[in-house]
């Protein structure tokens, strides 16, 4: 069985684990609260005494990213009248076990919280009362916050998460040395600065055109499907309450994020070593390009030792990738289980139409736009091309990172499509940094969706502004999970849409991140094949022969080339 078949099986297993054994599983008892922002909670030592409040607000947000699990002991209820005048029994206070751990103790130097909690020892759990906030719905009933989750599910994802983290970290470990060495060797191997300029201009131009088309497709699909009209009030209130803190954090990050022009101006690194150490891909690419050009301009033979060294480094990184792929099925299963388990079926179903709108847009862009590029430039059958790049698509989908997929993308380009190393080494790293078509399309759909939920009419000019902003914002967006949500905040602000609406989409952002990362990688490889054909290369899909029944596991080793230039 090939490793990529095992990866598919791992994705299915991970999804099943997430649905049935995740924190938000409807098949497990909801017996804990999972909170991230303690300062947003109203906690008392005695539910009946207003003077027994635990002063978590003094932490001023320093615990925002410190996830805590509060086990439920018992609940108190009260009768409240909903918007339709019906009396309903709802929870008002819940007794939970709160751990006074070492980190909280360090953030409480004056021991104010410790005294309020009865001077517990570090590591001891204290019984406190948590206020449950309820909000009436116009259609009747109440939404409550926070919402309990499964303690068993939390333990399951906590147990499997390190496997996915190790897999991602090992992939990311190869990115900077592989990009730098590949790009340097590729530029030096071109041997002609004019050829480099021609290739670079064509590549960037095609990337920008496809990005603008992607945003336009997203807006068209969102306007036709109108996903915002399918979100029930109860789901909207729940999503806003559940993810309000995270949405505010993302909006704050967007306010501090550099503009597209700042990204362009900061391409030149003041300290190349620092750029390599911090993984600033735009700066790494620029330095590799300049060093490669400089080596090309040296007298014949003087740059050969440098090129030989980095060529061997590139080969070593590829060898590491082969080693990492051995654990890929397990890493993928862990990543998918974590994503599905944290989202939960309830959130996924509430945003089903919105998610479908994004996926439909991505499929149209991937099939039509990229298919047309492949067909026009290389004459390779589109389905055969998609089959050849399937490994990269699967890794991108499971890791939600086009950067982490770069090593596998290069392997697909060179071994499965026959693209030369100089072209693949130049176009793919550039694409992993500036080509974010899937992200741009997602931003267009998200903007229209949030506007529809808030009943905001977007004019033609507003939507054209979204196209321009999303296209520019996609340049330099980090190819890592979740980075694009910060860019969406910029797009929303430009269009006059409340950034509070981010709370509506955060629940399925990671799932859709997987889909759009796969499209980003597809675009990188489609443009790479097109540029190779423009440089006079013959692009060919290399397929392994089918292993007869009863033969040993693996490929026979013979290749069948499918034409193509």
C-alpha positions in Angstrom: 0.0 0.0 0.0 1.4 3.4 -1.0 2.0 6.0 1.6 -0.6 8.4 0.1 -3.3 5.7 0.3 -2.3 5.4 4.0 -2.6 9.1 4.4 -6.2 9.0 3.0 -7.0 6.2 5.5 -5.4 8.4 8.2 -7.7 11.3 7.3 -10.8 9.1 7.5 -9.7 7.6 10.9 -9.0 11.1 12.2 -12.4 12.4 11.2 -14.1 9.4 12.8 -12.2 9.9 16.0 -13.0 13.6 16.1 -16.7 13.1 15.5 -17.2 10.3 18.0 -14.4 10.9 20.6 -13.8 14.7 20.3 -14.5 17.4 22.9 -17.7 18.5 21.1 -18.9 14.9 20.4 -22.6 14.4 20.9 -21.9 10.8 21.8 -20.0 11.7 25.0 -21.2 13.4 28.2 -20.5 17.1 28.4 -18.9 17.3 31.9 -16.3 20.1 31.8 -15.9 23.7 30.7 -13.0 24.6 28.5 -12.1 28.3 28.9 -9.3 30.4 27.6 -9.9 33.9 28.9 -10.3 33.7 32.7 -10.8 37.5 33.0 -14.1 37.2 31.0 -15.6 34.8 33.6 -17.7 35.7 36.6 -16.6 33.4 39.4 -17.7 33.4 43.0 -16.7 31.2 46.0 -20.4 31.3 47.1 -23.1 31.7 44.5 -25.3 33.5 47.0 -22.7 36.1 48.1 -21.9 38.9 45.8 -18.8 39.8 47.9 -17.1 36.5 47.2 -16.1 37.2 43.6 -12.8 35.8 42.5 -10.9 38.8 40.9 -9.7 37.2 37.7 -10.2 40.6 35.9 -7.0 41.8 37.4 -5.1 39.4 35.2 -5.8 41.8 32.3 -5.8 39.1 29.6 -2.4 37.5 30.3 -4.1 34.2 30.6 -6.0 34.5 27.3 -4.2 31.7 25.7 -4.0 29.5 28.7 -6.6 26.8 28.2 -8.2 25.5 31.4 -10.5 22.5 32.0 -13.1 23.0 34.8 -14.8 19.9 35.9 -18.6 20.2 36.6 -19.8 19.3 40.1 -23.4 20.4 40.1 -25.7 23.1 38.6 -28.3 25.5 39.9 -31.2 26.5 37.8 -33.7 29.4 37.5 -36.9 30.0 35.6 -36.6 32.7 33.0 -39.1 34.0 30.5 -38.0 33.9 26.9 -38.8 36.3 24.0 -42.1 34.4 23.4 -43.2 34.7 27.0 -42.6 31.0 27.8 -41.1 30.1 31.2 -38.0 28.0 30.7 -35.7 26.3 33.3 -32.1 27.5 32.5 -28.8 27.0 34.4 -27.7 30.1 36.4 -24.7 28.9 38.4 -22.5 25.9 38.0 -20.1 24.5 40.7 -16.8 23.6 39.1 -13.4 22.4 40.3 -10.8 25.1 39.5 -7.1 24.2 39.6 -4.8 26.8 41.3 -1.7 25.8 39.4 1.8 27.1 39.3 1.3 29.4 36.3 -1.6 31.1 38.0 0.4 31.5 41.2 3.2 33.2 39.3 0.7 35.6 37.7 -0.7 36.4 41.1 2.3 37.8 42.9 0.2 39.7 45.5 -1.8 36.5 46.2 -5.0 38.4 45.7 -6.6 35.6 43.8 -5.2 33.0 46.2 -6.7 34.7 49.2 -10.1 35.1 47.5 -10.0 31.3 46.8 -9.3 30.4 50.4 -5.5 30.1 50.2 -5.2 26.8 48.4 -1.8 25.1 47.9 -0.3 25.2 44.4 -1.7 22.3 42.4 -4.8 22.0 44.5 -8.3 22.2 42.9 -10.8 24.5 44.6 -14.6 24.4 44.3 -16.0 27.6 42.9 -19.2 28.8 41.3 -19.2 29.8 37.6 -21.9 32.2 36.4 -23.7 30.9 33.2 -24.7 33.7 30.9 -28.0 33.2 29.0 -29.2 35.2 26.1 -32.8 35.1 24.8 -33.5 34.2 21.2 -36.3 36.0 19.2 -37.5 32.6 18.0 -37.8 31.3 21.6 -35.4 29.7 24.1 -32.0 30.7 25.3 -28.4 30.4 24.2 -26.0 29.8 27.1 -22.3 30.6 27.6 -19.9 29.0 28.2 -21.1 25.7 26.8 -19.8 22.4 28.4 -17.7 19.9 26.4 -16.6 16.3 27.0 -13.7 15.7 29.4 -13.1 12.3 27.8 -12.9 14.1 24.4 -10.4 16.6 25.8 -8.2 13.8 27.0 -8.4 12.0 23.6 -7.3 15.1 21.5 -4.7 16.0 24.1 -3.3 12.5 23.8 -3.2 12.4 19.9 -2.3 16.1 19.4 1.5 15.6 20.0 1.7 13.1 17.1 0.3 15.8 14.7 2.6 18.4 16.2 5.7 16.3 15.7 4.7 15.6 12.1 4.1 19.3 11.4 7.3 20.4 13.1 9.4 17.9 11.2 8.0 19.1 7.9 8.5 22.8 8.9 12.1 21.9 9.9 13.0 21.4 6.3 11.3 24.5 4.8 13.9 27.2 5.2 17.0 25.1 4.3 15.2 23.5 1.4 13.8 26.8 0.0 17.1 28.6 0.4 19.3 25.8 -1.1 16.8 25.0 -3.9 16.3 28.6 -4.9 20.0 29.4 -4.9 20.9 26.3 -6.9 18.0 26.9 -9.3 19.0 30.5 -10.0 22.6 29.6 -10.4 21.7 26.8 -12.7 19.7 29.1 -15.0 23.0 30.7 -15.9 21.4 33.8 -17.4 20.1 36.8 -15.5 17.8 37.8 -18.4 16.2 34.4 -18.3 15.7 34.8 -14.5 14.0 38.2 -15.0 11.8 36.8 -17.8 10.8 33.8 -15.6 10.2 35.9 -12.5 8.0 38.5 -14.4 5.8 35.8 -16.0 5.5 33.9 -12.7 4.5 36.9 -10.6 2.1 38.2 -13.3 0.3 34.8 -13.6 0.1 34.5 -9.8 -1.5 38.0 -9.5 -4.0 37.4 -12.3 -5.2 34.0 -10.8 -5.6 35.6 -7.4 -7.8 38.4 -8.7 -9.9 35.8 -10.6 -10.1 33.7 -7.4 -11.6 36.6 -5.3 -14.1 37.3 -8.1 -15.2 33.7 -8.2 -15.7 33.8 -4.4 -17.8 36.9 -4.6 -20.0 35.5 -7.4 -20.6 32.2 -5.6 -21.4 33.9 -2.3 -23.9 36.3 -4.0 -25.6 33.4 -5.8 -25.7 30.9 -2.8 -26.3 33.6 -0.1 -25.0 31.5 2.7 -25.7 34.2 5.3 -29.4 33.7 4.9 -29.2 30.1 6.1 -27.7 30.8 9.6 -30.4 30.4 12.3 -30.5 33.0 15.1 -29.6 30.5 17.7 -26.5 29.4 15.8 -25.5 33.1 15.2 -25.8 34.0 18.9 -23.9 30.8 19.9 -21.0 31.4 17.5 -20.7 35.1 18.5 -20.7 34.2 22.1 -18.3 31.2 21.8 -15.7 32.9 19.6 -16.1 36.6 20.6 -12.8 36.6 22.5 -10.9 35.0 19.7 -12.4 37.3 17.1 -11.3 40.3 19.1 -7.8 38.9 19.3 -7.6 38.4 15.6 -8.9 41.9 14.9 -6.2 43.3 17.2 -3.6 41.3 15.3 -4.9 42.7 12.0 -4.6 46.2 13.4 -0.9 45.6 14.0 -0.3 43.7 10.8 1.9 45.3 8.1 0.2 46.6 4.9 0.8 44.9 1.5 3.2 47.8 0.7 5.0 47.3 4.0 5.4 43.7 3.1 6.9 44.6 -0.2 9.3 47.2 1.3 10.4 44.8 4.0 11.5 42.1 1.4 15.1 43.2 1.7 16.6 41.7 4.9 18.9 43.9 7.0 20.3 40.7 8.5 20.0 37.6 6.2 20.9 35.3 9.1 18.1 36.7 11.1 15.7 36.2 8.2 16.8 32.6 7.9 16.5 32.0 11.7 13.0 33.6 11.9 11.7 31.9 8.7 10.7 35.2 7.0 10.1 33.6 3.6 10.0 36.8 1.5 13.3 37.8 2.9 14.8 34.3 2.5 13.7 34.2 -1.1 15.1 37.7 -1.9 18.5 36.8 -0.3 18.7 33.5 -2.1 17.9 35.2 -5.4 20.5 37.9 -4.9 23.2 35.3 -3.9 22.3 33.0 -6.8 22.6 36.0 -9.2 25.9 37.0 -7.7 27.2 33.4 -8.1 26.1 33.5 -11.8 28.0 36.7 -12.4 31.3 35.3 -10.9 34.0 34.1 -13.1 33.4 30.6 -14.5 34.1 27.9 -12.0 34.5 30.1 -8.9 30.9 29.7 -7.7 30.9 25.9 -8.3 31.9 24.9 -4.8 29.0 27.0 -3.3 26.5 25.5 -5.7 27.7 22.0 -5.1 27.4 22.4 -1.3 23.8 23.7 -1.5 22.9 21.1 -4.1 23.9 18.4 -1.6 22.1 20.2 1.2 18.9 20.2 -1.0 19.3 16.5 -1.5 19.7 15.9 2.2 16.5 17.8 2.9 14.7 15.7 0.4 16.0 12.6 2.2 14.7 13.9 5.5 11.3 14.4 3.8 11.3 10.7 2.8 11.9 9.8 6.4 9.2 12.2 7.7 6.6 10.7 5.3 6.9 7.4 7.1 4.9 8.9 10.0 2.7 10.9 7.8 -0.5 8.7 8.1 -0.3 8.9 11.9 0.4 12.7 11.9 -2.4 13.3 9.5 -4.9 11.2 11.5 -3.9 13.2 14.7 -4.3 16.6 12.9 -7.7 15.8 11.5 -8.9 14.3 14.8 -7.9 17.5 16.5 -9.6 19.8 14.0 -12.9 17.9 13.8 -13.0 17.2 17.5 -12.5 20.9 18.4 -15.1 22.1 15.8 -17.8 19.6 16.5 -20.6 18.5 14.3 -23.0 21.2 15.7 -20.7 24.0 14.5 -20.0 22.3 11.2 -23.7 21.8 10.5 -24.6 25.4 11.5 -22.1 26.7 8.9 -22.8 24.0 6.4 -24.0 26.2 3.6 -21.2 28.7 4.1 -18.7 25.9 4.0 -20.2 24.5 0.9 -20.1 27.9 -0.8 -16.4 28.2 -0.1 -15.7 24.6 -1.3 -17.8 25.1 -4.5 -15.7 28.3 -5.2 -12.5 26.5 -4.6 -13.5 23.6 -6.8 -14.5 25.9 -9.6 -11.2 27.8 -9.4 -9.1 24.7 -9.1 -10.9 22.8 -11.9 -11.5 25.6 -14.4 -8.8 28.2 -13.9 -5.9 25.9 -13.1 -7.2 23.3 -15.5 -7.2 25.8 -18.3 -3.7 26.9 -17.4 -2.4 23.4 -17.5 -4.3 22.6 -20.7 -3.2 25.7 -22.6 0.4 25.8 -21.5 1.4 22.1 -21.2 -1.3 20.1 -23.1 -1.3 17.7 -20.2 -4.7 16.1 -19.5 -6.1 17.9 -16.5 -7.1 14.7 -14.6 -3.7 13.2 -15.1 -2.1 16.4 -13.9 -4.3 16.3 -10.8 -3.3 12.7 -10.2 0.3 13.5 -10.4 0.1 16.3 -7.8 -2.2 14.4 -5.5 0.5 13.7 -2.8 1.0 17.5 -2.4 -2.7 18.1 -2.3 -3.2 15.6 0.4 -0.4 16.9 2.6 -1.6 20.5 2.1 -5.2 19.4 3.1 -4.1 17.6 6.2 -1.6 20.1 7.5 -3.4 23.4 6.4 0.0 24.8 5.4 1.3 25.4 1.9 4.7 26.2 3.3 4.9 22.8 5.1 3.8 21.1 1.8 6.6 22.8 -0.2 9.0 19.9 0.1 6.4 17.5 -1.2 5.4 19.9 -4.0 8.9 20.1 -5.2 9.1 16.3 -5.3 5.9 16.1 -7.3 7.0 18.8 -9.8 10.4 17.2 -10.5 9.6 13.5 -10.2 5.9 13.3 -11.2 5.8 16.1 -13.8 9.4 16.1 -15.1 9.9 19.9 -14.3 13.6 20.8 -14.2 15.1 21.6 -10.8 16.0 25.2 -11.7 12.4 26.1 -12.6 10.8 24.2 -9.7 13.3 25.6 -7.3 12.4 29.2 -8.4 8.6 29.1 -9.0 7.4 26.9 -6.1 9.0 28.8 -3.2 7.8 32.0 -4.8 4.3 30.5 -5.0 4.3 29.2 -1.5 4.8 32.9 -0.4 2.8 35.1 -2.8 0.3 32.7 -4.4 -2.7 32.4 -2.0 -5.6 32.0 -4.4 -7.6 29.7 -2.1 -7.1 32.2 0.7 -8.2 35.2 -1.4 -11.3 33.3 -2.6 -12.1 32.4 1.0 -11.8 36.0 2.0 -14.3 37.1 -0.6 -16.9 34.5 0.4 -16.4 35.3 4.1 -16.8 39.0 3.6 -20.1 38.6 1.8 -21.3 35.9 4.2 -20.7 38.1 7.3 -22.3 41.1 5.5 -25.4 39.0 4.8 -25.7 37.8 8.4 -25.6 41.4 9.6 -27.9 42.4 6.7 -25.4 44.8 5.2 -25.9 45.5 1.4 -22.6 45.6 -0.5 -22.6 47.7 -3.6 -20.7 46.8 -6.7 -18.0 49.3 -5.7 -17.7 47.7 -2.3 -17.2 44.3 -3.8 -14.6 45.6 -6.3 -12.8 47.0 -3.3 -12.9 43.6 -1.7 -11.3 42.1 -4.9 -8.5 44.7 -4.7 -7.9 44.4 -1.0 -8.0 40.6 -0.9 -5.6 40.4 -3.9 -3.1 42.7 -2.2 -3.6 41.2 1.3 -2.8 37.7 0.0 0.7 38.8 -0.9 3.0 37.7 1.8 0.3 36.0 3.9 2.1 33.3 5.9 1.5 29.9 4.5 0.7 28.4 7.9 -2.6 27.4 9.6 -4.9 30.3 10.6 -2.8 33.2 9.2 -5.4 34.2 6.7 -8.0 35.0 9.3 -6.0 38.1 10.2 -6.1 39.2 6.6 -9.9 38.8 6.5 -10.1 41.4 9.3 -8.4 43.9 7.0 -10.8 43.0 4.2 -13.8 43.4 6.4 -12.6 46.8 7.7 -12.1 48.0 4.1 -15.7 47.0 3.2 -17.2 48.6 6.3 -18.2 45.2 7.7 -18.0 44.7 11.5 -15.0 42.6 12.5 -17.1 41.1 15.2 -18.4 38.9 12.4 -15.1 36.9 12.5 -16.7 35.0 15.4 -19.2 33.6 13.0 -16.5 31.8 10.9 -13.8 30.8 13.4 -15.6 27.6 14.2 -14.9 26.1 10.7 -11.9 28.2 9.8 -9.4 25.4 10.3 -11.5 22.9 8.3 -11.8 25.4 5.4 -8.1 26.3 5.8 -7.4 22.7 4.9 -9.4 23.0 1.7 -7.9 26.4 0.6 -4.4 25.3 1.3 -4.9 22.3 -1.0 -6.0 24.8 -3.8 -3.0 27.1 -3.1 -0.7 24.2 -3.6 -2.6 23.1 -6.8 -2.1 26.7 -8.1 1.6 26.6 -7.3 2.1 23.4 -9.3 -0.1 24.5 -12.2 1.9 27.7 -12.6 5.2 25.8 -12.2 4.2 23.4 -15.0 3.1 26.4 -17.2 6.4 28.2 -16.6 8.4 25.1 -17.4 6.6 24.7 -20.7 7.2 28.4 -21.4 10.9 27.8 -20.9 10.9 25.1 -23.6 10.8 22.1 -21.2 8.7 19.0 -21.9 6.2 18.5 -19.0 5.2 14.9 -18.7 3.1 12.9 -16.2 5.0 9.9 -15.0 2.8 7.1 -13.8 3.9 3.9 -12.0 2.7 0.7 -13.5 0.0 -1.2 -11.6 1.3 -4.0 -9.4 -0.3 -7.3 -10.3 -2.4 -9.1 -7.7 -0.3 -11.2 -5.5 3.0 -9.3 -6.1 4.9 -7.6 -3.3 3.8 -4.3 -1.9 5.0 -1.2 -3.6 5.6 -0.1 -7.2 7.2 -2.1 -9.9 9.5 0.7 -10.7 8.7 1.1 -14.4 7.5 4.5 -15.6 5.1 5.4 -18.2 5.4 8.9 -19.5 2.4 10.8 -20.8 3.3 13.3 -23.4 3.3 16.9 -23.3 4.9 19.9 -24.2 
